[in-house]
């Protein structure tokens, strides 16, 4: 069984810590290297591993791959009228950020956008994937679905692994309710890394927001990023 793609967090954090935008040079695009872990068969788990057999490309090739993956008999590629290609299109850009990489994972039909705002600096990722139950696609009704607790536990565990206390917060944007995990007790030169979730067309939408703690008051809360993501996804709801 596969877990959430939270290991993208470590890569994004490392890129931010080394000063991804301090010189103005192009920063290397962060990549997802999620590992598989065992999970109870009765627990919904995320389809979320970008292994060597999956596609990780930008631009037209990834867009074509997303289109080719659509299978009416596979709810992980089309559910409630929303296709994996629709999600790809929604994540191609994020207002105020540079798109660093767009990833389509053909193994588990997930889409991910990774973004950078150099002037802050701030990094973000938005992932869309369908949970699995007994290795079968498991559409979720909303962010309060009981199976979402599995993903929340992963977010709590990740935050605690960084020696921070996760503070849970509900954020409401115009079209979505989000469950967020905000780190508390972050030192000024460390990375402030928030993780938020909602659902759309049966999929989990997972958002990561990373910035230097000493800039947190200037950049503002994760709510601002979620407003931007809401604007991208609203037409698909």
WONOR-V600645 format. One record per residue. N is the residue number from 1. RES is the residue in one small letter. PHI is phi in degrees with one decimal (NA if undefined). D_CENTER is the distance of its C-alpha to the mean C-alpha in Angstrom with 2 decimals. Layout:
n = [N/N]
res = [RES/RES]
phi = [PHI/PHI]
d_center = [D_CENTER/D_CENTER]
This chain:
n = [1/2/3/4/5/6/7/8/9/10/11/12/13/14/15/16/17/18/19/20/21/22/23/24/25/26/27/28/29/30/31/32/33/34/35/36/37/38/39/40/41/42/43/44/45/46/47/48/49/50/51/52/53/54/55/56/57/58/59/60/61/62/63/64/65/66/67/68/69/70/71/72/73/74/75/76/77/78/79/80/81/82/83/84/85/86/87/88/89/90/91/92/93/94/95/96/97/98/99/100/101/102/103/104/105/106/107/108/109/110/111/112/113/114/115/116/117/118/119/120/121/122/123/124/125/126/127/128/129/130/131/132/133/134/135/136/137/138/139/140/141/142/143/144/145/146/147/148/149/150/151/152/153/154/155/156/157/158/159/160/161/162/163/164/165/166/167/168/169/170/171/172/173/174/175/176/177/178/179/180/181/182/183/184/185/186/187/188/189/190/191/192/193/194/195/196/197/198/199/200/201/202/203/204/205/206/207/208/209/210/211/212/213/214/215/216/217/218/219/220/221/222/223/224/225/226/227/228/229/230/231/232/233/234/235/236/237]
res = [x/x/x/x/x/x/x/x/x/x/x/x/x/x/x/x/x/x/x/x/x/x/x/x/x/x/x/x/x/x/x/x/x/x/x/x/x/x/x/x/x/x/x/x/x/x/x/x/x/x/x/x/x/x/x/x/x/x/x/x/x/x/x/x/x/x/x/x/x/x/x/x/x/x/x/x/x/x/x/x/x/x/x/x/x/x/x/x/x/x/x/x/x/x/x/x/x/x/x/x/x/x/x/x/x/x/x/x/x/x/x/x/x/x/x/x/x/x/x/x/x/x/x/x/x/x/x/x/x/x/x/x/x/x/x/x/x/x/x/x/x/x/x/x/x/x/x/x/x/x/x/x/x/x/x/x/x/x/x/x/x/x/x/x/x/x/x/x/x/x/x/x/x/x/x/x/x/x/x/x/x/x/x/x/x/x/x/x/x/x/x/x/x/x/x/x/x/x/x/x/x/x/x/x/x/x/x/x/x/x/x/x/x/x/x/x/x/x/x/x/x/x/x/x/x/x/x/x/x/x/x/x/x/x/x/x/x]
phi = [NA/-112.1/-99.5/-65.8/-87.9/-67.7/-70.0/-57.0/-58.5/-62.7/-69.5/-63.4/-61.0/-63.0/-63.2/-68.7/-64.6/-85.2/85.1/-61.9/-127.1/-70.8/-99.9/84.7/-76.9/-65.1/-86.7/-63.9/-67.3/-67.7/-125.1/-90.8/-131.6/-64.5/-105.8/-82.0/-136.0/-73.4/-145.9/-57.7/-62.6/-88.3/-100.4/-67.8/-123.9/-86.2/-83.8/-154.4/-135.4/-92.3/-84.5/-67.1/-88.1/-90.5/-92.8/-141.9/-133.3/-110.0/71.8/-61.0/-60.8/-67.0/-61.9/-63.1/-62.7/-59.1/-66.3/-69.5/-78.0/-63.5/-136.4/-56.8/-91.1/-119.1/-64.4/-74.5/-106.7/-152.7/-151.0/55.6/80.9/-107.5/-97.6/-62.5/-67.5/-60.7/-66.2/-58.3/-60.4/-67.1/-101.8/-62.7/-134.7/-140.8/-54.0/87.6/-118.5/-86.7/-78.0/-89.2/-159.1/-120.4/-119.5/-115.7/-98.0/-75.2/-71.4/-128.5/56.5/-111.6/-128.6/-143.9/-115.4/-120.1/-136.2/-138.7/-118.0/-70.1/-67.8/-79.9/-84.1/-138.4/-122.4/-148.1/-138.6/-128.7/-123.4/-127.4/-155.0/-99.6/-65.6/-119.7/-132.0/54.6/66.5/-114.4/-54.2/-132.8/-62.3/-108.2/-75.5/-164.2/-69.6/-94.3/-56.1/-58.9/-71.1/-66.2/-59.8/-58.8/-70.4/-61.6/-62.4/-63.6/-66.1/-59.4/-62.8/-63.6/-60.4/-65.5/-66.9/-91.5/65.9/-123.5/-88.7/-77.9/-102.5/-84.1/-146.6/-98.2/-119.6/-109.2/-102.4/-53.0/-122.2/-142.2/-103.6/-116.0/-110.0/-119.4/-127.4/-106.1/-75.4/-116.0/84.3/-82.8/-72.8/-52.8/-92.9/-93.0/-86.4/-90.7/-124.4/-98.1/-128.9/-131.0/-134.5/-146.7/-129.9/-152.0/49.1/81.7/-91.7/-83.3/-108.6/-118.2/-120.1/-115.7/-130.4/-127.5/-158.2/-72.3/-55.6/-66.9/-102.5/-60.3/-68.6/-77.6/-74.4/96.1/-73.5/-61.2/-51.3/-64.7/-65.6/-63.9/-62.1/-66.8/-64.5/-55.7/-60.2/-72.1/-96.5/-55.5/-66.5/-93.0/-78.0]
d_center = [18.77/15.21/12.86/9.17/7.45/8.12/10.54/8.39/9.24/12.85/12.88/11.40/13.77/16.59/16.30/16.47/19.34/21.39/21.44/19.26/21.04/24.24/26.42/25.23/24.96/22.18/19.60/18.52/15.14/12.87/12.14/10.33/13.12/12.09/15.37/16.73/18.31/20.73/20.06/22.66/23.44/23.45/19.92/17.07/14.64/11.47/12.25/10.16/12.46/12.99/16.69/19.54/20.35/17.17/16.93/15.05/16.77/16.71/18.65/21.17/20.92/17.28/18.14/21.21/19.47/17.17/20.44/22.33/20.08/20.90/23.16/24.57/25.17/21.61/19.46/16.25/17.28/18.88/18.97/20.55/21.31/17.80/17.40/14.76/16.57/16.16/12.36/12.75/15.24/13.25/10.60/13.49/14.10/13.06/16.27/17.52/15.15/15.95/13.78/13.82/12.56/11.60/11.15/12.64/13.20/16.58/17.02/14.63/13.89/10.16/8.90/6.50/7.66/8.41/10.83/13.79/16.42/19.39/21.80/20.09/18.38/14.79/11.58/8.13/4.94/3.49/3.29/6.62/8.93/12.15/13.36/16.55/19.85/22.54/20.57/20.76/18.16/18.00/17.03/16.27/18.32/16.44/14.40/17.76/18.27/19.70/17.49/14.42/16.30/15.32/11.63/13.04/15.39/12.94/11.40/15.07/16.15/13.86/15.01/18.52/18.44/18.16/21.28/19.87/20.36/17.38/18.51/17.19/17.05/16.87/16.05/17.52/16.85/19.31/17.69/15.20/15.44/12.61/12.92/12.07/13.13/14.85/16.72/20.47/23.11/21.34/24.05/24.45/23.67/20.66/16.97/15.80/12.22/10.84/8.10/8.12/8.16/10.22/11.56/12.89/15.58/15.17/11.51/8.81/6.27/3.60/3.90/5.62/9.13/11.82/15.51/18.93/20.29/23.52/21.90/20.07/22.98/23.17/19.55/19.22/16.87/13.19/14.90/15.59/12.09/11.44/14.73/13.70/10.68/13.28/15.69/13.77/13.20/16.51/18.67/17.00/17.63]
